[in-house]
């Protein structure tokens, strides 16, 4: 008897654990499930293929939107819930006081309030689609007989019903993150505390030499603003800030005789991933491609007649304005029409395990006062001034959801253009192909026109001379149909020539990727799906091609340095995970940036720190005086500083990876790491659920592997990469190839949680299997 009791006691924890796992497994999609649901007009079939991608067959668009909400919730409910809480400033309800700064930022920006207003501006058919999608999400949430995603049990929380406006919060978040040049304004204002205005073009070679001088008189005011505190509060945008490719070739340049379109948008790496694949079939349309959980839109994909792809443009659609307070009444601020009172509102933030927090938000005629987020730092450093943010995505009249909904249903170039005329933010480079053989490009958005200036630095708000006056006309935005070259390429590079009649922005990405894509297309008379996919995998570094001849002029001072230089001389410039040369080159360039810029930029250096190939090339050719050591006031040549940087880099690499250079590998230093935001904080569980894999690519390669060299511990870790790849031949759109990462599912118990990481890294592509399902669900009306 005693032995039996002991066995039961020993097995009890195992039995409880297994029972818990079985219960959590009940929340996964299962074979043969059928459910009666409110909100649809006819049965909907949901079939899943071998990697978990659903095919939705519905009788109309609204039932299809309902079903998409349902499957998004099945696979990504917690991700969707966390995203809307983030955008609404309600994370503290789950995570407590440690995320209060994030909630304060979101409440001050007012993304959720803007989303509520936006909903009312949309036409009824789009509102109906958003309501149908929300009803689908809620059909999964309510009247449940199975488990929630495991994160809810860790947090002791339950999901709230989804609302139509919650989808629009997701859109506002994407606009805020992709149109984040306001942070660049803060960084540049901080840099002006340390350098002369006329030196700014050395740090930012793409900016006109006369540009910074215009606002040079603002430098003393910048010094009084709480720039450090604000930069700490605003999210650090990983390098590169913008990273996506898309291109299309005409039928006379393809083996099939029809256009072929390719797209690989690059965003941050995490679990679950940003993208979710789906195939939707109704009597009117077939839609296929990448969605983002939270919205009933195929963002990158095709229907039965057209295909489209997106990259971020990077135009300047947000400006910081320095507001001057009324010296006689600090509750007011100065305008060209005299002193005006701040608009104020009070926000109540519910905090887990703590009392609620009251937040007073001030707004000016330009927008929310973000300098109030600095709290005590604001009061100590900026008497008499406030900093307000004006952004297109915070303003009324944004009909981007309508544009995307109608884009999915366009059938030709004219209907495609009509749809995108309503696009608001963030500005995108949208490429197009159709079954009739046409290719096109358009770059839609609401881009502001200004009285004067360009929004590159925080502008004085009290004079009116830098105010926004309206929007660039929709029909004046960049577009082209069937260009003579037979190809269109975009890669976050400058979208318009210098003589374009309207100002769009200045912070374009360097044209390395765009030039490389165009060159690879032109190497072959005709392209195929295979050759287009091969271009997406290209890891040649134009940055290394440009800079190495300038860097290798230095003199080696140690045998190890000489060995490194000899390796780099023979390197093929490919950022190959199995090679040592990419690691040596990147570490050397990283330390040279530190040597050249750190002693000139002071506290602004960490925010500026990247590889800056344009600035470095300019210093090594035209501004070699920047190689002097300003702190020690010791004359130094660039060759000497390059030699010193190489020794520093080799010392760091030896400490990290051992003294034998033959054992170093780019992939060891540059793994693509996928971490869960919640489980990462759980010591054992986080290590078990996260995944990592050595990865190819660099900041400038087509197959981009972004990293933040400012990181003190993981400066080369791959943090930003092509989370979705697509290539589509309009000769047979049903054969479109895709890849997403890390997997379709967000539940760690699912077999599709991280099943695509290795195929993604190795460049494999897949087709959505609509004919051989391994799981089928049916949703039926009452």
matplotlib code that plots the C-alpha trace (Angstrom):
import matplotlib.pyplot as plt

x = [0.0, 2.8, 4.6, 1.4, 0.9, 4.5, 4.1, 0.9, 2.6, 5.5, 3.4, 0.9, 2.9, 3.5, -0.2, -1.1, 1.4, 0.3, -3.4, -2.5, -0.7, -3.6, -6.0, -3.7, -3.6, -7.4, -7.0, -5.2, -7.1, -8.3, -9.5, -13.2, -14.3, -17.7, -19.3, -22.5, -21.7, -23.6, -22.5, -22.3, -25.0, -23.9, -21.5, -17.8, -15.1, -11.7, -9.1, -5.5, -2.5, 0.6, 2.2, -1.0, -2.0, -5.8, -7.9, -11.2, -14.1, -17.1, -20.1, -19.3, -16.7, -18.3, -18.4, -14.8, -13.8, -15.5, -13.6, -10.3, -11.0, -11.7, -8.5, -6.4, -7.8, -7.3, -3.6, -2.6, -5.2, -2.7, -0.5, -3.5, -4.7, -1.2, -0.9, -4.2, -3.3, 0.1, -1.5, -4.2, -1.8, -3.3, -0.3, 0.0, -3.3, -1.4, 2.2, 2.1, 4.1, 7.2, 5.4, 3.9, 6.2, 5.0, 1.3, 2.0, 3.5, 0.6, -2.0, -0.2, 0.0, -3.6, -3.5, -6.6, -8.5, -7.4, -8.6, -12.0, -12.4, -11.1, -13.8, -16.5, -14.8, -14.9, -17.7, -20.3, -19.0, -15.6, -17.1, -19.2, -16.1, -14.4, -17.5, -17.6, -13.9, -14.5, -17.4, -15.2, -12.6, -15.3, -16.8, -13.6, -13.4, -16.9, -18.7, -15.4, -15.1, -11.4, -8.2, -7.0, -3.5, -1.1, 0.0, -3.4, -2.9, 0.5, -1.0, -4.2, -6.1, -8.8, -9.3, -11.9, -14.2, -12.6, -14.0, -13.8, -11.7, -9.2, -8.2, -7.6, -5.4, -3.2, -3.0, -2.1, 0.7, 2.1, 2.0, 3.7, 6.5, 7.1, 6.9, 9.1, 11.3, 10.4, 13.0, 15.6, 14.7, 15.4, 18.7, 19.8, 18.8, 20.9, 23.9, 23.7, 24.7, 28.1, 28.8, 28.4, 25.4, 27.7, 29.2, 25.9, 26.3, 29.4, 27.3, 24.3, 25.8, 22.5, 21.3, 22.0, 24.9, 22.8, 20.0, 21.1, 22.1, 18.4, 17.6, 21.0, 19.5, 17.4, 20.5, 20.4, 16.7, 17.4, 19.9, 17.1, 14.8, 14.8, 16.1, 17.8, 14.7, 12.5, 14.9, 14.9, 11.1, 10.7, 11.3, 14.7, 14.2, 16.6, 19.1, 18.1, 15.1, 13.5, 14.2, 12.1, 12.5, 10.0, 10.3, 8.4, 9.4, 7.3, 6.3, 8.9, 11.5, 10.0, 10.2, 6.4, 5.6, 3.7, 4.9, 6.6, 6.5, 8.6, 8.3, 10.1, 9.2, 11.6, 10.4, 11.6, 12.1, 10.0, 7.7, 5.0, 6.0, 4.4, 3.0, 0.2, -0.5, -4.0, -6.0, -9.5, -12.0, -15.5, -17.6, -16.3, -12.5, -9.6, -7.2, -3.9, -0.9, 0.4, -2.0, -1.2, -3.3, -5.7, -6.9, -9.0, -6.6, -4.1, -1.3, 1.1, -0.3, -2.6, -6.2, -7.3, -6.3, -3.6, -0.7, 0.9, 3.8, 4.7, 7.9, 8.1, 8.8, 10.1, 8.7, 8.5, 5.0, 5.7, 7.3, 8.3, 7.3, 8.9, 6.1, 6.9, 4.9, 3.1, 5.5, 2.4, 0.3, 2.1, -1.2, -1.1, 1.3, 2.2, 0.8, 0.9, -2.6, -1.6, -1.6, -3.9, -4.8, -3.6, -6.3, -6.1, -7.6, -7.1, -6.3, -6.7, -4.2, -5.2, -2.1, -1.9, -1.2, -1.0, -3.3, -4.5, -2.4, -3.8, -2.2, -2.9, -2.3, -1.8, -2.2, -1.4, -2.6, 0.1, -0.6, 0.2, 2.9, 5.4, 7.9, 5.5, 6.5, 9.9, 8.2, 10.7, 13.4, 11.1, 10.5, 14.2, 15.6, 13.0, 11.4, 9.3, 9.1, 7.2, 7.7, 4.6, 4.3, 2.3, 1.8, -0.4, -1.6, -2.9, -5.0, -8.6, -9.4, -7.2, -9.0, -6.1, -8.3, -10.7, -7.8, -6.5, -9.9, -10.6, -7.1, -7.7, -10.7, -9.2, -9.2, -7.0, -4.7, -7.6, -9.4, -6.1, -5.4, -8.8, -8.4, -5.0, -6.2, -7.6, -4.3, -3.2, -0.2, 2.4, 3.5, 4.3, 6.0, 3.3, 4.2, 1.6, 1.3, -1.8, -2.8, -3.1, 0.6, 0.8, 3.2, 3.1, 4.2, 2.6, 3.6, 0.4, 0.0, -1.0, 2.4, 2.3, 3.1, 4.7, 5.0, 8.7, 11.3, 11.4, 10.9, 14.4, 14.9, 12.4, 10.9, 9.7, 5.9, 5.1, 6.0, 3.8, 6.6, 7.0, 3.4, 1.7, -0.6, -2.2, -1.3, 0.5, -2.3, -3.1, -2.8, 0.7, 2.2, 4.8, 3.4, 4.3, 2.7, 4.6, 7.9, 10.1, 12.8, 10.4, 11.2, 10.5, 12.6, 12.1, 14.2, 13.5, 15.6, 14.7, 11.5, 11.6, 14.2, 15.5, 13.1, 10.0, 7.7, 6.8, 9.0, 8.6, 11.5, 15.3, 16.0, 16.1, 18.0, 21.2, 20.6, 22.8, 19.9, 18.0, 21.1, 22.0, 18.5, 18.5, 21.9, 20.9, 17.7, 19.6, 22.1, 19.4, 17.3, 14.4, 13.4, 11.5, 10.1, 13.4, 15.6, 13.5, 13.7, 17.4, 17.7, 15.8, 18.5, 21.4, 24.0, 26.6, 27.6, 27.9, 28.9, 32.0, 32.7, 32.7, 34.5, 37.1, 39.4, 39.5, 40.0, 42.6, 45.1, 46.0, 49.1, 49.0, 50.8, 50.5, 50.6, 46.9, 46.0, 48.1, 46.2, 42.9, 43.8, 44.9, 41.6, 39.7, 41.7, 40.6, 37.0, 34.2, 32.1, 29.3, 27.9, 28.0, 27.2, 30.0, 32.7, 34.9, 35.5, 32.0, 32.6, 36.0, 34.8, 31.7, 33.6, 36.3, 33.9, 31.9, 35.0, 36.2, 32.8, 33.3, 36.8, 35.8, 32.5, 32.4, 34.7, 32.9, 29.3, 29.6, 26.4, 24.7, 27.0, 25.1, 22.0, 23.9, 26.1, 25.7, 28.0, 27.3, 29.0, 28.2, 29.7, 32.7, 33.4, 33.2, 35.6, 38.2, 38.1, 37.2, 37.1, 40.2, 40.5, 37.7, 40.1, 41.9, 41.4, 39.6, 39.9, 43.6, 44.2, 46.7, 46.9, 45.9, 45.7, 42.8, 45.3, 46.4, 42.8, 41.9, 44.8, 43.7, 40.1, 41.2, 43.3, 40.3, 38.0, 40.3, 40.8, 37.0, 36.5, 39.4, 37.8, 34.4, 35.3, 38.8, 42.3, 42.0, 40.7, 39.8, 37.2, 35.3, 32.1, 29.7, 26.8, 28.0, 27.9, 24.9, 22.2, 18.6, 17.0, 13.3, 12.1, 8.7, 8.0, 6.2, 7.9, 11.4, 10.9, 10.4, 14.0, 13.7, 10.6, 12.0, 15.1, 13.1, 10.6, 12.9, 14.8, 18.0, 19.8, 23.0, 22.0, 23.4, 23.1, 23.9, 22.7, 23.0, 22.4, 19.2, 18.7, 18.9, 20.0, 19.7, 21.6, 22.2, 26.0, 25.2, 24.4, 27.1, 26.5, 25.0, 26.1, 25.7, 22.6, 20.2, 17.1, 15.4, 15.0, 12.5, 9.7, 7.7, 8.9, 6.7, 7.2, 4.2, 4.1, 0.9, 0.9, -0.3, -1.0, -2.1, 1.6, 2.7, 5.6, 5.8, 7.8, 7.1, 9.0, 9.0, 5.7, 2.0, 1.0, 1.5, 0.8, 4.0, 2.3, 1.6, 3.8, 3.7, 5.2, 8.7, 8.6, 9.6, 12.8, 15.3, 13.5, 13.3, 17.0, 18.0, 15.9, 13.1, 9.7, 6.3, 3.0, -0.3, -1.8, -5.5, -6.3, -4.9, -6.0, -4.9, -7.5, -10.9, -13.3, -16.8, -18.5, -22.2, -24.9, -27.7]
y = [0.0, 2.4, 1.8, 2.5, 5.8, 6.7, 6.0, 8.0, 10.9, 10.8, 10.5, 13.2, 16.2, 14.4, 13.6, 17.2, 18.5, 16.1, 17.0, 20.7, 20.1, 18.2, 21.0, 23.6, 21.4, 21.7, 25.3, 24.2, 23.8, 20.2, 17.9, 17.8, 20.5, 22.1, 25.0, 26.9, 30.6, 33.9, 36.5, 34.6, 34.1, 30.7, 27.9, 28.6, 26.0, 26.4, 23.9, 23.8, 22.5, 20.8, 23.9, 25.2, 27.8, 28.1, 28.2, 29.9, 29.2, 31.5, 32.7, 36.5, 39.0, 39.6, 35.9, 35.6, 38.5, 36.8, 33.5, 35.4, 36.9, 33.5, 31.8, 34.8, 34.4, 30.6, 31.0, 34.5, 35.7, 36.7, 38.5, 40.4, 41.2, 42.4, 44.6, 46.4, 46.9, 48.3, 50.8, 51.7, 52.3, 49.4, 47.1, 48.1, 46.3, 43.1, 43.8, 46.4, 49.6, 48.4, 49.3, 52.6, 54.7, 52.8, 53.3, 57.0, 57.4, 55.7, 57.7, 60.9, 60.1, 59.1, 56.3, 54.7, 57.9, 58.5, 55.0, 55.7, 58.8, 57.1, 54.4, 56.9, 58.4, 55.0, 54.1, 51.6, 48.6, 48.9, 49.4, 46.3, 44.3, 45.4, 44.5, 41.1, 40.5, 41.5, 39.1, 36.3, 37.0, 37.1, 33.8, 32.2, 34.0, 33.6, 30.4, 28.5, 24.9, 24.7, 26.3, 29.9, 30.5, 29.7, 33.3, 34.2, 31.6, 33.0, 36.5, 35.3, 37.3, 36.8, 38.4, 41.1, 41.2, 42.5, 45.8, 47.2, 50.1, 47.6, 46.7, 50.4, 50.7, 48.1, 50.3, 53.4, 51.5, 50.4, 54.0, 55.3, 52.7, 53.0, 56.7, 57.4, 60.1, 62.2, 60.2, 61.3, 64.9, 64.3, 62.7, 65.5, 68.2, 66.4, 66.2, 70.0, 70.4, 69.0, 70.0, 73.1, 73.3, 73.4, 70.1, 68.2, 67.3, 65.3, 63.2, 63.1, 63.3, 63.0, 66.3, 69.6, 71.6, 74.7, 72.8, 72.7, 76.4, 77.4, 76.3, 76.8, 79.6, 76.9, 75.1, 77.0, 76.1, 72.4, 72.4, 73.4, 70.5, 67.1, 65.3, 62.5, 61.7, 61.7, 59.5, 57.0, 56.9, 56.5, 53.0, 52.5, 51.6, 48.8, 49.2, 49.5, 51.6, 50.8, 47.5, 46.0, 45.1, 44.8, 44.7, 43.6, 42.7, 43.0, 40.0, 40.7, 40.1, 36.9, 33.3, 32.9, 36.0, 37.6, 39.9, 38.5, 40.3, 39.9, 41.3, 40.7, 43.2, 43.3, 43.8, 42.8, 39.1, 37.7, 34.9, 34.9, 36.6, 39.6, 37.7, 35.2, 33.4, 32.8, 31.8, 33.1, 32.0, 33.6, 33.6, 37.1, 36.8, 34.6, 36.3, 34.9, 36.3, 37.8, 39.2, 40.7, 39.3, 42.0, 43.1, 41.6, 42.7, 40.8, 43.3, 41.5, 39.1, 38.7, 38.1, 36.3, 39.3, 41.5, 41.2, 43.8, 44.3, 47.0, 48.6, 51.5, 54.8, 56.8, 60.2, 62.8, 62.7, 63.8, 67.0, 68.1, 71.7, 73.7, 75.6, 78.8, 79.2, 82.5, 84.2, 85.8, 82.6, 79.2, 77.5, 79.0, 78.8, 81.4, 81.2, 83.7, 84.7, 85.3, 83.1, 80.1, 77.7, 74.1, 71.5, 69.1, 65.7, 63.3, 59.7, 57.1, 54.2, 51.0, 49.4, 45.8, 45.5, 49.2, 52.2, 53.8, 56.6, 59.8, 61.4, 64.9, 65.2, 68.6, 69.3, 72.3, 73.2, 70.9, 67.9, 66.2, 67.6, 64.8, 66.7, 66.2, 62.6, 63.6, 64.6, 66.1, 66.3, 68.6, 71.0, 71.2, 71.7, 73.4, 76.4, 78.3, 75.6, 72.5, 70.0, 68.9, 66.2, 66.7, 63.5, 62.6, 59.4, 61.3, 63.6, 63.1, 62.1, 59.1, 56.4, 53.9, 50.9, 51.7, 51.9, 48.5, 46.8, 48.1, 47.3, 43.7, 43.7, 45.8, 44.1, 46.5, 49.5, 52.0, 50.4, 49.8, 53.6, 54.5, 52.4, 53.8, 57.4, 57.0, 55.7, 57.9, 56.5, 55.4, 56.1, 52.9, 52.0, 49.8, 47.8, 46.2, 43.5, 42.0, 39.1, 41.5, 42.1, 45.5, 46.5, 49.7, 51.6, 54.1, 55.7, 56.8, 58.7, 62.0, 63.9, 67.4, 70.6, 73.3, 77.1, 76.6, 74.2, 70.4, 69.0, 67.6, 69.3, 70.4, 73.7, 76.8, 76.5, 80.0, 81.8, 79.8, 79.8, 76.0, 75.1, 72.5, 73.9, 70.8, 67.6, 66.8, 66.2, 62.5, 62.7, 64.3, 61.4, 59.3, 56.6, 54.9, 52.3, 50.1, 51.9, 51.4, 49.6, 46.7, 46.6, 48.6, 48.3, 49.8, 49.2, 52.2, 54.3, 57.8, 57.5, 60.7, 62.8, 66.1, 68.1, 66.5, 69.5, 68.6, 67.8, 64.3, 63.8, 63.5, 60.3, 57.8, 54.6, 54.3, 52.8, 49.7, 47.2, 48.9, 49.1, 45.5, 44.2, 46.2, 44.8, 41.2, 41.6, 43.0, 40.1, 37.8, 38.5, 36.7, 36.0, 33.1, 32.4, 30.6, 33.5, 36.1, 34.0, 33.7, 37.5, 37.7, 35.4, 37.5, 38.4, 40.4, 43.5, 46.7, 48.5, 46.3, 46.8, 50.5, 50.9, 48.1, 49.7, 52.8, 50.8, 48.5, 51.3, 51.1, 49.4, 46.3, 46.6, 43.0, 39.5, 39.1, 42.4, 41.4, 38.1, 39.9, 42.3, 39.4, 37.6, 40.8, 41.3, 37.9, 38.1, 37.8, 40.5, 38.0, 38.2, 34.4, 32.9, 30.4, 32.9, 34.9, 37.9, 39.5, 39.5, 41.1, 43.7, 44.6, 44.7, 46.9, 49.3, 49.4, 50.4, 52.9, 54.7, 54.7, 56.2, 58.9, 60.0, 59.3, 62.1, 64.6, 63.7, 63.1, 61.9, 62.0, 59.3, 56.2, 57.4, 58.1, 55.0, 52.7, 51.8, 55.0, 54.0, 57.3, 59.4, 57.1, 57.2, 61.0, 61.2, 58.8, 60.9, 64.5, 65.1, 63.4, 66.0, 64.2, 61.4, 63.7, 62.9, 65.9, 64.8, 64.2, 67.0, 64.6, 64.8, 61.4, 60.3, 58.2, 55.4, 55.4, 55.4, 52.6, 50.6, 51.3, 50.4, 47.1, 46.2, 47.0, 44.9, 41.9, 42.1, 42.1, 39.2, 37.2, 37.7, 36.6, 33.7, 32.7, 33.5, 31.2, 33.3, 30.1, 29.4, 32.7, 32.7, 35.5, 33.2, 32.8, 36.5, 37.1, 34.6, 35.3, 35.1, 34.7, 35.5, 35.6, 38.9, 37.3, 33.9, 35.5, 36.9, 33.4, 32.0, 28.3, 28.6, 31.5, 29.6, 26.5, 28.3, 30.9, 29.8, 31.0, 30.1, 31.4, 33.7, 35.2, 38.9, 42.3, 45.9, 46.5, 43.1, 42.2, 39.3, 41.8, 40.9, 44.0, 44.5, 47.3, 47.9, 50.2, 47.1, 46.6, 42.8, 41.6, 44.2, 41.8, 39.9, 39.6, 41.6, 42.6, 40.4, 39.4, 37.9, 37.3, 36.4, 36.2, 35.7, 35.6, 34.9, 36.4, 33.6, 31.3, 33.2, 29.9, 28.8, 31.8, 31.0, 32.3, 32.0, 33.4, 33.0, 31.6, 29.8, 30.2, 29.6, 31.7, 29.0, 27.3, 24.0, 24.0, 22.1, 25.3, 27.5, 27.7, 25.0, 27.4, 28.9, 26.6, 26.5, 30.3, 30.7, 28.3, 30.1, 27.6, 28.8, 27.1, 27.2, 27.3, 23.9, 24.4, 20.9, 18.5, 19.6, 17.8, 19.6, 21.0, 23.2, 24.3, 27.4, 27.4, 30.0, 29.1]
z = [0.0, 0.9, -2.4, -4.3, -2.4, -3.1, -6.9, -7.0, -5.2, -7.6, -10.7, -9.7, -10.9, -14.2, -14.6, -13.8, -16.3, -19.0, -18.3, -18.6, -21.9, -23.2, -22.2, -23.9, -27.0, -27.2, -28.3, -31.6, -34.9, -35.1, -37.9, -38.7, -36.3, -37.2, -35.4, -35.6, -35.4, -35.5, -38.1, -41.4, -44.1, -45.5, -44.6, -44.8, -45.4, -43.9, -45.1, -43.9, -45.8, -44.5, -43.1, -41.5, -44.2, -44.4, -47.6, -47.0, -49.3, -48.7, -50.7, -50.3, -49.1, -45.7, -44.8, -46.0, -43.8, -40.9, -41.5, -41.8, -38.4, -37.1, -38.4, -37.3, -33.8, -33.9, -34.7, -33.5, -30.8, -28.2, -30.7, -31.9, -28.4, -27.3, -30.4, -29.8, -26.1, -27.2, -29.6, -27.1, -24.2, -22.1, -21.6, -17.9, -17.2, -18.0, -17.1, -14.4, -13.8, -15.7, -19.0, -17.9, -20.1, -23.1, -22.2, -21.5, -25.0, -26.7, -24.8, -25.6, -29.3, -29.3, -31.9, -30.5, -30.6, -34.1, -35.0, -33.6, -35.6, -38.7, -38.5, -38.9, -42.0, -43.9, -46.3, -45.1, -47.2, -45.5, -42.1, -42.7, -43.6, -40.4, -38.4, -40.1, -39.3, -35.7, -35.5, -36.7, -34.1, -31.4, -32.6, -31.7, -28.3, -27.0, -25.8, -25.8, -25.0, -25.5, -24.1, -24.7, -25.9, -23.0, -22.6, -21.1, -18.3, -17.5, -17.2, -15.6, -18.2, -20.8, -24.1, -24.6, -27.6, -30.8, -32.2, -35.7, -34.4, -33.0, -36.6, -37.3, -34.2, -35.9, -39.0, -37.0, -35.2, -38.6, -39.8, -36.7, -36.8, -40.6, -40.8, -37.7, -39.1, -36.0, -34.2, -36.8, -36.1, -32.4, -33.1, -35.5, -33.0, -30.4, -32.8, -33.4, -29.8, -30.7, -34.3, -36.4, -38.7, -41.8, -40.7, -40.9, -44.6, -43.7, -41.3, -43.7, -47.2, -48.9, -47.4, -49.2, -47.8, -47.3, -45.5, -41.9, -41.8, -42.3, -38.7, -37.2, -35.0, -33.3, -31.9, -28.6, -28.2, -29.0, -26.1, -23.8, -24.9, -23.1, -26.1, -24.2, -22.2, -25.3, -27.2, -24.3, -24.4, -28.2, -29.5, -31.0, -34.7, -35.5, -38.3, -41.0, -40.3, -43.7, -45.4, -48.2, -51.9, -54.7, -58.4, -61.5, -65.1, -68.2, -70.3, -72.9, -70.1, -68.8, -70.0, -69.7, -71.7, -68.8, -66.1, -63.0, -59.7, -56.6, -53.1, -49.8, -47.1, -44.2, -40.6, -37.2, -36.3, -33.5, -32.5, -33.8, -37.0, -38.6, -41.6, -42.0, -45.3, -46.5, -49.7, -50.0, -52.6, -53.2, -56.4, -57.1, -56.4, -55.4, -53.0, -51.9, -50.0, -46.8, -44.2, -40.9, -38.0, -36.9, -40.4, -43.2, -45.9, -48.1, -48.0, -50.3, -52.8, -55.8, -56.9, -60.1, -62.3, -60.7, -58.3, -56.0, -53.6, -51.1, -49.8, -47.4, -49.2, -46.2, -47.2, -44.4, -43.1, -39.5, -38.1, -34.7, -33.8, -31.0, -29.4, -27.4, -24.2, -23.5, -21.0, -19.3, -19.1, -19.5, -20.0, -23.5, -26.4, -29.1, -32.6, -35.6, -34.4, -30.8, -27.7, -27.7, -24.9, -25.0, -25.6, -22.7, -21.8, -18.9, -19.5, -16.8, -17.1, -15.2, -13.7, -12.6, -8.8, -8.4, -8.3, -11.5, -13.0, -14.3, -17.3, -18.6, -22.4, -24.0, -27.7, -29.8, -33.2, -34.6, -32.5, -29.2, -26.9, -26.6, -24.5, -21.6, -21.7, -20.3, -17.0, -14.6, -17.2, -19.3, -16.5, -15.6, -19.2, -21.3, -19.5, -22.0, -24.7, -25.6, -28.4, -30.4, -33.1, -36.3, -38.3, -41.2, -39.5, -36.5, -38.6, -39.7, -43.3, -43.5, -45.6, -45.9, -44.9, -47.8, -50.2, -49.2, -49.2, -52.7, -53.9, -53.1, -55.4, -58.3, -61.7, -63.8, -63.6, -63.5, -60.6, -58.8, -59.1, -58.0, -54.9, -53.9, -54.3, -50.8, -49.3, -46.4, -44.4, -44.3, -47.9, -49.8, -53.1, -54.6, -57.7, -60.0, -62.6, -64.4, -66.6, -69.6, -69.5, -67.8, -65.1, -63.0, -59.9, -57.7, -54.4, -52.7, -49.4, -47.8, -47.9, -46.5, -48.3, -46.2, -46.2, -46.1, -44.8, -45.0, -41.5, -41.3, -37.9, -35.2, -36.5, -34.7, -34.3, -33.2, -36.5, -38.9, -41.6, -41.4, -41.1, -43.2, -45.8, -47.3, -49.1, -52.3, -54.9, -55.2, -59.0, -58.7, -56.7, -58.4, -60.8, -64.0, -66.3, -68.7, -68.6, -71.7, -69.7, -69.0, -65.3, -62.1, -59.0, -55.5, -52.4, -50.1, -52.4, -53.6, -55.6, -57.6, -59.6, -58.2, -60.5, -59.0, -58.3, -54.7, -51.7, -50.4, -48.0, -47.7, -45.7, -48.5, -48.1, -50.1, -53.5, -53.0, -53.1, -55.9, -58.1, -57.4, -58.2, -61.5, -62.4, -61.7, -63.8, -66.7, -66.6, -68.0, -71.1, -69.6, -66.0, -64.4, -61.0, -60.1, -61.2, -59.4, -56.2, -56.7, -56.7, -53.4, -52.0, -53.2, -50.5, -52.4, -50.5, -52.6, -49.4, -49.2, -52.8, -52.3, -49.0, -49.0, -51.6, -49.4, -46.2, -47.5, -48.0, -44.3, -43.0, -41.0, -37.7, -36.4, -38.0, -37.2, -38.9, -41.9, -42.1, -41.9, -44.7, -46.9, -46.3, -47.2, -50.4, -51.6, -50.4, -52.9, -51.0, -50.2, -46.7, -46.4, -42.9, -43.3, -44.1, -41.8, -44.0, -43.5, -39.8, -40.0, -42.5, -40.4, -37.1, -38.6, -40.1, -36.8, -34.9, -37.4, -37.1, -33.3, -33.6, -36.1, -34.7, -30.9, -29.9, -32.1, -31.3, -27.6, -26.0, -29.5, -30.8, -29.6, -31.4, -34.6, -34.5, -37.5, -40.4, -42.5, -45.7, -47.4, -44.6, -44.2, -48.0, -47.8, -44.9, -46.5, -49.7, -49.1, -45.3, -43.9, -41.2, -39.4, -38.7, -36.2, -32.5, -31.1, -27.5, -27.4, -30.0, -31.6, -35.4, -36.9, -40.5, -41.7, -42.4, -38.8, -37.5, -39.9, -38.5, -34.9, -35.7, -37.2, -34.1, -31.9, -34.0, -34.1, -30.4, -29.8, -32.2, -30.6, -27.2, -28.4, -30.8, -29.8, -31.2, -34.3, -37.1, -39.1, -36.5, -36.9, -38.9, -39.8, -38.9, -35.3, -34.8, -37.0, -36.0, -36.9, -33.4, -32.9, -29.4, -27.8, -26.2, -23.2, -22.8, -23.2, -19.7, -18.3, -17.7, -18.6, -20.8, -22.8, -23.7, -24.7, -26.9, -28.6, -31.7, -33.4, -36.6, -38.3, -41.1, -44.3, -45.4, -44.2, -44.0, -47.8, -49.3, -51.2, -48.8, -45.9, -42.4, -40.4, -37.1, -34.6, -34.3, -31.3, -29.2, -26.6, -26.4, -29.8, -32.4, -35.3, -34.4, -37.2, -36.0, -39.3, -42.3, -45.1, -43.0, -46.2, -49.7, -52.8, -56.5, -58.8, -62.6, -64.1, -66.7, -63.8, -60.5, -58.9, -58.9, -56.8, -54.4, -50.8, -47.7, -44.2, -40.9, -38.3, -39.0, -39.4, -35.8, -32.7, -30.2, -28.9, -28.8, -32.5, -35.0, -37.1, -34.4, -35.9, -38.6, -41.4, -39.8, -41.5, -44.9, -44.8, -44.0, -46.8, -49.4, -50.0, -51.3, -51.1, -52.8, -50.8, -51.2, -51.8, -53.0, -50.4, -47.0, -43.9, -41.7, -42.5, -40.4, -41.3, -39.9, -40.4, -39.6, -37.1]

ax = plt.figure().add_subplot(projection="3d")
ax.plot(x, y, z, "-o")
ax.set_aspect("equal")
plt.show()
